[in-house]
Amino acid sequence: MSSPEKLTEALRRVRERSPRIHCLTNPVTMQDVANLLLAAGGSAIMAQDVREVQEIVSQCQGLLLNTGVPDEEKLKVWILAGQRANQLGLPVVLDPVGAGASRFRREALRSLLSRVRVSVIRCNQGEAAALLEEAPQGGEEAWKLHSEKRGLKPSGVESGLRLAGDGQRRLAEALARRYGCTALVSGETDLVSDGKQWARLQGGDGRTAKITGSGCMLSALCALLCGAGLAPYEAACGAGCLWKEGARLAGLWAGENSMKLGAFHTGLFDAVGQLCWEKITEEVQE
């Protein structure tokens, strides 16, 4: 899926269908997610109220669940939206932001994943490991100690893991198999697996790590390509490839000055928009 020809075909489908994605994302990144979907040829709706969420899902082609700012009411909304999407056969993309940061997040995600079938989980390595954790006996302090020994950060939303090569592949494969979905595990190199096949996506620009919401935007691209009719594995590979190439182009436009984060941030929208509306070139490598 990472070849220029296949990615061009995927983006042609987006242009033809202009998928609308119901984004239950966190308020920190809502505007960036909406603008990126518009730049890529889709659109977003972000209805948050429990009284309308199921009705809104039925008007969309995909659902994005982002757990960045969780609370009890949001959990109810995520579950209702996810179950409605499952009933309609719509793709569900989960971005489990800060999965291991607190007991509440872990329990909320456990509840969500036991009630909703997800198509793609897009996360960093620490979040993937947290979703795979079996809680040890001894309560919260035991969990923290257990996590620290395994290299996980017990707090915050950034990844405390830096796996590479086979370690990252095994992590993505295990996550995909556990939840019967496609996993896109982000890092300096992204790894995509559906438990049977896998792809490693390289490139991009290191400045994406300094842009709040870069992972949220990648998750939105996954939902967009799923909503255009691509299979989850193909959609995740295509979204990852598009995001890496968009970041590379944005980096070129911003220049080598690492302090030009504003120019780089803006350039991400311009680059993704250009890639989605023009023919993908051989610069996107397998």
C-alpha positions in Angstrom: 0.0 0.0 0.0 2.9 2.3 0.4 3.7 2.4 -3.3 3.0 5.7 -5.1 0.5 4.1 -7.4 -1.6 2.5 -4.6 -1.5 5.6 -2.5 -2.6 7.7 -5.5 -5.5 5.4 -6.0 -6.5 5.6 -2.3 -6.5 9.4 -2.5 -8.5 9.3 -5.7 -11.2 7.5 -3.7 -11.1 10.2 -1.0 -11.6 12.9 -3.6 -14.5 11.0 -5.2 -16.3 10.2 -1.9 -15.2 13.1 0.4 -15.8 11.0 3.5 -17.3 12.7 6.6 -15.6 11.5 9.8 -17.3 11.7 13.2 -14.4 12.8 15.3 -14.8 12.3 19.0 -11.4 13.8 19.6 -10.0 15.9 22.4 -10.4 19.7 22.6 -6.6 20.2 22.5 -6.5 19.2 18.9 -10.0 19.5 17.4 -9.2 22.4 15.1 -6.1 20.8 13.7 -7.9 17.5 13.1 -10.8 19.2 11.3 -8.5 21.3 9.2 -6.4 18.4 8.2 -9.4 16.4 7.1 -10.6 19.3 5.0 -7.1 19.7 3.4 -7.1 16.0 2.6 -10.5 16.1 0.9 -12.8 14.9 3.6 -14.7 16.6 6.4 -15.3 16.3 10.1 -18.2 16.6 12.5 -17.5 16.6 16.2 -20.9 16.1 17.9 -20.1 15.4 21.6 -23.6 15.2 23.2 -24.9 11.8 24.3 -28.4 12.8 22.9 -27.3 13.1 19.3 -24.1 11.0 18.9 -25.8 7.9 17.5 -27.7 9.9 15.0 -24.6 11.8 13.9 -22.6 8.6 13.5 -25.3 7.3 11.0 -24.6 10.3 8.8 -20.9 9.6 8.6 -18.5 7.2 6.8 -16.2 6.6 9.7 -15.6 7.2 13.4 -12.5 8.5 15.3 -12.3 8.0 19.0 -9.6 9.9 20.8 -9.2 9.5 24.6 -7.0 12.4 25.3 -9.2 14.2 27.7 -11.4 11.5 29.3 -14.3 11.7 31.7 -17.3 9.5 32.6 -19.7 11.3 30.2 -17.2 11.1 27.3 -16.8 7.3 28.0 -20.6 6.9 27.6 -20.5 8.8 24.4 -17.5 6.8 23.0 -19.3 3.5 23.7 -22.6 4.6 22.2 -20.9 6.0 19.1 -18.7 3.0 18.7 -21.6 0.5 19.1 -23.7 2.4 16.5 -20.8 2.4 14.1 -20.4 -1.4 14.6 -24.1 -1.8 13.9 -23.8 0.1 10.7 -20.6 -1.6 9.6 -18.6 1.7 9.8 -14.8 1.7 10.5 -13.8 2.8 14.0 -10.3 4.2 14.6 -9.1 4.4 18.2 -6.4 6.8 19.4 -5.8 5.7 23.1 -4.0 8.9 24.1 -2.2 8.4 27.4 -3.5 4.9 27.8 -1.2 4.1 30.8 -1.3 7.5 32.4 -3.9 6.7 35.1 -6.1 4.0 36.5 -9.1 5.8 35.2 -7.8 5.8 31.6 -6.8 2.1 31.8 -10.3 1.1 33.1 -12.0 3.4 30.6 -10.2 1.9 27.7 -10.7 -1.6 29.0 -14.5 -0.9 29.1 -14.5 0.7 25.7 -12.6 -2.1 24.0 -14.8 -4.8 25.6 -17.9 -3.1 24.1 -16.7 -1.7 20.7 -14.9 -3.5 17.9 -12.2 -1.2 16.5 -10.8 -1.3 13.0 -7.5 0.5 13.6 -5.6 1.4 16.8 -3.2 4.2 16.2 -0.9 4.8 19.1 2.7 5.3 20.3 4.8 2.5 21.8 4.0 3.3 25.4 0.3 3.3 24.7 0.5 0.0 22.8 2.3 -1.6 25.8 -0.3 -0.2 28.2 -3.1 -1.7 26.2 -1.4 -5.1 26.4 -0.6 -4.9 30.1 -2.2 -7.4 32.4 -2.7 -5.5 35.7 -0.5 -7.2 38.4 -1.9 -7.9 41.9 -1.2 -5.3 44.6 -3.2 -2.3 43.3 -2.0 1.0 41.7 1.4 1.2 43.3 2.2 -2.4 42.1 1.1 -1.4 38.6 3.4 1.7 38.6 6.3 -0.4 39.8 5.5 -3.1 37.2 5.3 -0.5 34.5 8.6 1.2 35.4 10.4 -2.1 35.4 9.1 -2.6 31.8 10.2 0.8 30.7 6.7 2.5 30.7 6.0 5.9 32.0 3.4 5.7 34.7 2.2 9.3 33.9 1.9 11.6 31.0 0.9 10.8 27.4 4.3 10.6 25.7 5.8 7.2 25.0 8.4 5.9 27.5 9.3 3.1 25.1 11.9 3.2 22.3 11.7 -0.2 20.7 13.2 -0.7 17.3 13.3 -3.5 14.7 11.8 -6.8 15.8 10.8 -5.4 19.2 8.5 -2.8 17.6 7.1 -5.3 15.1 6.3 -7.8 17.8 4.6 -5.0 19.8 2.4 -4.0 16.9 1.6 -7.7 16.0 0.6 -8.4 19.6 -1.7 -5.4 19.8 -3.4 -6.3 16.5 -3.9 -9.9 17.6 -5.2 -8.9 21.0 -7.9 -6.7 19.7 -8.5 -8.3 16.2 -7.7 -5.1 14.4 -4.9 -3.3 12.5 -2.3 -1.5 14.7 -0.3 1.5 13.6 2.4 2.0 16.2 4.1 5.4 15.7 7.6 6.4 16.4 10.7 7.6 14.5 9.7 4.7 12.3 6.1 3.6 12.1 5.1 0.0 12.2 1.7 -1.3 10.8 0.4 -4.8 11.4 -2.9 -6.7 11.3 -1.3 -9.7 13.1 -0.6 -11.5 9.8 1.3 -9.0 7.7 3.3 -5.9 8.6 4.9 -2.8 7.1 7.6 -0.5 8.3 7.2 3.2 7.3 10.2 5.4 7.4 10.9 9.1 6.6 9.1 12.1 7.9 10.6 14.9 10.0 11.6 14.8 13.6 9.8 18.1 14.3 6.4 16.3 14.3 7.3 15.2 17.8 7.2 18.8 18.9 3.8 19.5 17.4 0.9 18.8 19.8 -1.7 16.7 18.0 0.5 15.2 15.3 -0.6 11.8 16.4 -4.2 12.9 16.5 -3.9 14.1 12.9 -2.4 10.8 11.8 -5.3 9.0 13.4 -7.7 11.2 11.5 -6.0 10.3 8.2 -6.5 6.6 9.1 -10.2 7.2 9.7 -10.4 9.2 6.4 -8.9 6.4 4.3 -11.0 3.8 6.1 -14.1 5.9 5.4 -13.2 6.0 1.7 -13.5 2.2 1.6 -10.0 1.0 2.1 -9.4 -2.1 4.2 -8.0 -1.2 7.7 -4.5 -2.4 7.0 -4.3 -0.6 3.7 -5.8 2.5 5.2 -3.3 2.6 8.0 -0.3 2.0 5.7 -1.6 4.7 3.3 -2.2 7.2 6.1 1.2 6.6 7.6 2.9 6.9 4.3 1.0 10.1 3.5 1.8 11.6 6.9 5.5 10.8 6.6 5.8 12.3 3.2 3.7 15.4 4.3 6.1 15.9 7.2 9.1 15.6 5.0 7.8 18.2 2.6 6.7 20.5 5.4 10.3 20.2 6.8 11.8 21.1 3.4 9.6 24.2 3.2 10.3 25.3 6.8 14.0 24.9 6.3 16.5 23.3 8.5 16.0 25.8 11.4 14.6 23.6 14.1 13.0 26.7 15.8 10.6 27.3 12.9 7.9 25.1 14.4 5.1 27.5 13.4 6.1 27.3 9.7 6.5 23.6 10.0 3.0 23.2 11.6 1.3 25.2 8.9 3.3 23.4 6.3 1.8 20.1 7.4 -1.6 21.1 6.2 -0.2 22.6 3.0 1.8 19.5 2.3 -0.9 17.0 3.0 -3.3 19.0 0.9 -0.9 19.2 -2.0 -0.2 15.4 -1.8 -3.9 14.6 -1.7 -4.8 16.8 -4.7 -1.9 16.2 -6.9 -0.4 12.9 -8.2 1.8 11.2 -5.6 5.4 11.0 -6.9 8.1 8.5 -6.5 9.3 10.4 -3.5 7.0 8.1 -1.4 9.1 5.0 -1.1 8.3 1.4 -0.2 
